[in-house]
Amino acid sequence: MDPISLLGFIACTLTTLAFLPQLIKVILEKRTRDISRNMYLVLSVGVFFWLCYGVLKNDFPIILANSFTLLFTTTILWYKLRSKEEE
C-alpha cells in the first residue's frame, strides 16, 4: 500500500470509528437529550452525498467508510427522532 493510500485508510478508519462511542452510549442509555437533531440530520445527508460520490467515482475506501458512517449517524438520528416523540 502506497503512503497516500495508507493515509486515506487511516483517516477514513478514524473518522468512521469516531461515531462508535456516541452510538454505543445512545443505544445503551437510550438517552439523546444532549444530542443535536439538526447536526445529525445535516451530517447524515452530507455523508449520504459522500457515499454517492464514492459510488460514482468507484472509490471503494470512500464507499466503505461512508457506508459505515451513514449507518452510525442515521442510527443515532433515529434514536434522537424516536426519543423526541416520547418527550
Short mmCIF file of the C-alpha atoms (twelve columns), coordinates in Angstrom:
data_MODEL
# 
_entry.id   MODEL 
# 
loop_
_atom_site.group_PDB 
_atom_site.id 
_atom_site.type_symbol 
_atom_site.label_atom_id 
_atom_site.label_alt_id 
_atom_site.label_comp_id 
_atom_site.label_asym_id 
_atom_site.label_seq_id 
_atom_site.Cartn_x 
_atom_site.Cartn_y 
_atom_site.Cartn_z 
_atom_site.pdbx_PDB_model_num 
ATOM 1  C CA . MET A 1  0.000   0.000  0.000  1 
ATOM 2  C CA . ASP A 2  1.451   3.344  -1.007 1 
ATOM 3  C CA . PRO A 3  1.791   6.121  1.623  1 
ATOM 4  C CA . ILE A 4  -1.079  8.216  0.227  1 
ATOM 5  C CA . SER A 5  -3.479  5.254  0.270  1 
ATOM 6  C CA . LEU A 6  -2.331  4.381  3.784  1 
ATOM 7  C CA . LEU A 7  -3.005  7.946  4.891  1 
ATOM 8  C CA . GLY A 8  -6.502  7.783  3.397  1 
ATOM 9  C CA . PHE A 9  -7.184  4.418  5.001  1 
ATOM 10 C CA . ILE A 10 -6.112  5.683  8.429  1 
ATOM 11 C CA . ALA A 11 -8.196  8.857  8.025  1 
ATOM 12 C CA . CYS A 12 -11.379 7.044  6.975  1 
ATOM 13 C CA . THR A 13 -10.962 4.458  9.725  1 
ATOM 14 C CA . LEU A 14 -10.539 7.049  12.461 1 
ATOM 15 C CA . THR A 15 -13.322 9.365  11.300 1 
ATOM 16 C CA . THR A 16 -15.728 6.443  10.946 1 
ATOM 17 C CA . LEU A 17 -14.846 4.899  14.307 1 
ATOM 18 C CA . ALA A 18 -15.227 8.299  15.990 1 
ATOM 19 C CA . PHE A 19 -19.004 7.796  15.941 1 
ATOM 20 C CA . LEU A 20 -18.933 4.430  17.706 1 
ATOM 21 C CA . PRO A 21 -18.675 5.723  21.299 1 
ATOM 22 C CA . GLN A 22 -21.682 8.007  20.764 1 
ATOM 23 C CA . LEU A 23 -23.649 5.245  19.059 1 
ATOM 24 C CA . ILE A 24 -22.909 2.766  21.840 1 
ATOM 25 C CA . LYS A 25 -23.821 5.313  24.514 1 
ATOM 26 C CA . VAL A 26 -27.119 6.174  22.807 1 
ATOM 27 C CA . ILE A 27 -28.056 2.520  22.366 1 
ATOM 28 C CA . LEU A 28 -27.180 1.556  25.942 1 
ATOM 29 C CA . GLU A 29 -28.624 4.610  27.698 1 
ATOM 30 C CA . LYS A 30 -31.465 5.298  25.251 1 
ATOM 31 C CA . ARG A 31 -30.945 8.967  26.033 1 
ATOM 32 C CA . THR A 32 -30.417 11.619 23.355 1 
ATOM 33 C CA . ARG A 33 -31.403 14.864 25.087 1 
ATOM 34 C CA . ASP A 34 -27.923 16.372 24.710 1 
ATOM 35 C CA . ILE A 35 -27.541 15.462 21.032 1 
ATOM 36 C CA . SER A 36 -28.373 17.965 18.310 1 
ATOM 37 C CA . ARG A 37 -31.024 16.600 15.964 1 
ATOM 38 C CA . ASN A 38 -30.206 19.152 13.279 1 
ATOM 39 C CA . MET A 39 -26.489 18.396 13.402 1 
ATOM 40 C CA . TYR A 40 -27.080 14.682 12.878 1 
ATOM 41 C CA . LEU A 41 -29.641 15.393 10.168 1 
ATOM 42 C CA . VAL A 42 -27.259 17.607 8.192  1 
ATOM 43 C CA . LEU A 43 -24.332 15.259 8.847  1 
ATOM 44 C CA . SER A 44 -26.293 12.218 7.653  1 
ATOM 45 C CA . VAL A 45 -27.338 13.979 4.451  1 
ATOM 46 C CA . GLY A 46 -23.735 15.062 3.853  1 
ATOM 47 C CA . VAL A 47 -22.421 11.544 4.444  1 
ATOM 48 C CA . PHE A 48 -25.079 10.207 2.060  1 
ATOM 49 C CA . PHE A 49 -23.764 12.554 -0.631 1 
ATOM 50 C CA . TRP A 50 -20.188 11.436 0.100  1 
ATOM 51 C CA . LEU A 51 -21.373 7.850  -0.343 1 
ATOM 52 C CA . CYS A 52 -22.995 8.759  -3.675 1 
ATOM 53 C CA . TYR A 53 -19.764 10.485 -4.717 1 
ATOM 54 C CA . GLY A 54 -17.757 7.369  -3.850 1 
ATOM 55 C CA . VAL A 55 -20.127 5.165  -5.839 1 
ATOM 56 C CA . LEU A 56 -19.968 7.472  -8.866 1 
ATOM 57 C CA . LYS A 57 -16.158 7.604  -8.661 1 
ATOM 58 C CA . ASN A 58 -15.998 3.856  -7.967 1 
ATOM 59 C CA . ASP A 59 -13.770 4.633  -4.982 1 
ATOM 60 C CA . PHE A 60 -14.018 1.688  -2.587 1 
ATOM 61 C CA . PRO A 61 -12.454 3.355  0.503  1 
ATOM 62 C CA . ILE A 62 -14.906 6.268  0.240  1 
ATOM 63 C CA . ILE A 63 -17.810 3.866  -0.282 1 
ATOM 64 C CA . LEU A 64 -16.795 1.671  2.652  1 
ATOM 65 C CA . ALA A 65 -16.090 4.474  5.113  1 
ATOM 66 C CA . ASN A 66 -19.227 6.427  4.295  1 
ATOM 67 C CA . SER A 67 -21.442 3.338  4.316  1 
ATOM 68 C CA . PHE A 68 -20.485 2.649  7.918  1 
ATOM 69 C CA . THR A 69 -20.571 6.324  8.893  1 
ATOM 70 C CA . LEU A 70 -24.052 6.671  7.384  1 
ATOM 71 C CA . LEU A 71 -25.200 3.607  9.297  1 
ATOM 72 C CA . PHE A 72 -23.833 5.029  12.554 1 
ATOM 73 C CA . THR A 73 -25.139 8.587  12.101 1 
ATOM 74 C CA . THR A 74 -28.601 7.562  10.909 1 
ATOM 75 C CA . THR A 75 -28.937 5.127  13.813 1 
ATOM 76 C CA . ILE A 76 -28.113 7.916  16.257 1 
ATOM 77 C CA . LEU A 77 -30.532 10.211 14.399 1 
ATOM 78 C CA . TRP A 78 -33.233 7.533  14.516 1 
ATOM 79 C CA . TYR A 79 -32.842 7.245  18.287 1 
ATOM 80 C CA . LYS A 80 -32.960 11.044 18.558 1 
ATOM 81 C CA . LEU A 81 -36.136 11.345 16.479 1 
ATOM 82 C CA . ARG A 82 -37.727 8.444  18.321 1 
ATOM 83 C CA . SER A 83 -36.942 9.901  21.743 1 
ATOM 84 C CA . LYS A 84 -38.215 13.314 20.637 1 
ATOM 85 C CA . GLU A 85 -41.637 11.783 20.028 1 
ATOM 86 C CA . GLU A 86 -41.679 10.340 23.539 1 
ATOM 87 C CA . GLU A 87 -40.554 13.525 25.360 1 
# 
